[in-house]
Amino acid sequence: MAIDADTYKQGMRQLAAAVTIVTTEHEGQRCGLTATAVCSLSADPPTLLVCVNRSAAAHDRIKLGRRFCVNVLSDEDAALSRRFAGLEKGEARFTAGVWRTAVTGAPVLDHALASFDCELIEQVEAGTHTIFIGRVHAVETRPGRRPLLYADGDYSGLAALEDVVTGRA
């Protein structure tokens, strides 16, 4: 028995997810989008997957460039996430933050909690999205801040256990 898309979306809004910016470069043009549908696939070899709507501008650039970088955002990056979620378009998205080039040529956010630089090795079309599977060629981590989360249609941060215990969260 199938359910309608709105009911499905309401349920999925209760699943908190880390917020990332997925970036790519093809023929000198950088492109990126905010994504929460990202997860580890395998540690050996290191691979991850990203689900991207086929209507997103970055979708075809990822397919053509065959590379992407997953930049994990901190709880200080909500404005940057909104920028890549649609407030800005194309190259204008990259005017905020400090960006450099990764091993594959994909853009890396200099202050991301973690960056996963990937070569596209496989793609699977599923519904409105394509699942891009990437072999991870480089990982950079910059711990010390909390991740940005998205749940119930809004951004949130991860509360520290000591804040929960003391009632500060």
N, C-alpha and C positions, 0 to 999 in steps of 0.2 A: 504494500500500500504506500503510495507516494504522498508527500506533504508539499505544501506550496513554499515558494522561495522565501516569502516574508516570515513564515513560521520558523523555517530553518535558520534564517538570519537572526531572529530573536534569540534562539537557543545559542547560536555561536557567539553572540555578544556577551554571553556569560563566561566564555572561555578566555581568560586573561592571556595576553601574548606579549612577548618582547617586541619592541618596535625597531625596525631596521630601515636603512636606506640602501636600496640595491642600485648600483651604478654600473654603467658600461661606457665604452667608447667605440665608435666605428667611423672610419674615414675622417678623423679629426673632430667629430661631433660627440660631445658628452651628453649623456642622458641618464636619468635616474628616477626612482619612485619610492615612496614609502611602502613598506611591506611588513605584514605580520605572519604571513604564511611561509615561514622559513624553518627548516629543521635539519639536524644532523641525519645523514643517511648511513654512513659507515666510517669507522676509524681506520680501517685497513682495506683498501687505500682510503685516505681522507676524502670524503665526498659529502656534499650537502645538497639539499634541494630547495628551490624557490618556486612558488606558484605565482604566475603573473597573468593578469587578465589580458586577453588578446587585443583588447581595445586600447590598452595603455601604450603611450608613445614609445616607451622603453622596450616593449615586447619585441618588435622587429629588429631593433638595434642589438638586443642580446643575441637573437638568432643569427644575424649577419656578422656581428663582431666576434661571436663565439667565446666571449669572456664576460665576466661580471664580478663585482666585489660586493659582499654583504657587510655593511657597516652597522654595528650594534650601537644604538643610541643610549645615552644616559638620561636620567630624569631632568637634566638641565636642557635637553634638546627638543622640547615640545614644539617650539616655534620653527625649528629646522625641519621637523617631521611634517608640520602643516605645509611648509613651503614646497616640499617634494610630493605632498599629497594633492596638490592642485592649486595652491595660492599663486605659484609662479609656473612658468612654462619653460621648457628647453634649457638653454645655457644660463638663463637668469636664475635658475635654481641654485647654481653653483657660486653666486655672488655672496652668499653667506657661508661662513665656515672657511677653514683652510683645507684645500684639496691638493693632493699630489698624485703622481702616477704609481700604480702598483707594478709588480713583476710582469703581469699580463698586459698592462697598459690601461687597465680599468682605473677610474678615480677612487682614491682612498681618502676618507675623512680623517684628518690628522688627529683629532681628539676622540675618535670613536672608542668605546669600551673594548671592542674587538673588531678586527677587519679580517675577512676571509676572501682572499683573492683566488678566483676560480676560472678554470677553463671549462667551457661548456662541452660535455661529453655525450649527453643524451637529452632528448626532449620527448615529452608525452603529452598529447592533447587530451584534455579531460573537461568536458562541459565548456564553460566560457574561458577557461584558463589553459595555459601550457605549464607543465611541470618541467622546469629546467634543472637538470642534474649537473653539478659542477665538481670537477676534481680540484681540490684545494691545493694551490701551489705555494701559498704563503699565508701565515697567520701572524697578526700583531695584536698584542693585548695591552691595555692601559687601565688596569684595575684601580680601585680606590673610590669610585662613585657608584651609585645605584643605577640599575637599568630603568629605562622608560618602558612602561607597560601600557597596554590599551585594553580596556574592558568596558562593556556597557556603553559604547559610543563615546568614551572620553579617555584622556590620558591620566595616568596615575604613576606613582613611584612605589618602590618596594620598601616597606617599613622595616627598620632594623628591629631585631628581637628585643633589644633593650628599650626601644621606644614603645613597643607593645606592652612590655612588662610594667614600665613606669607610667603608662597612660598618655604618653606624648604623641602617639600615632593616631 
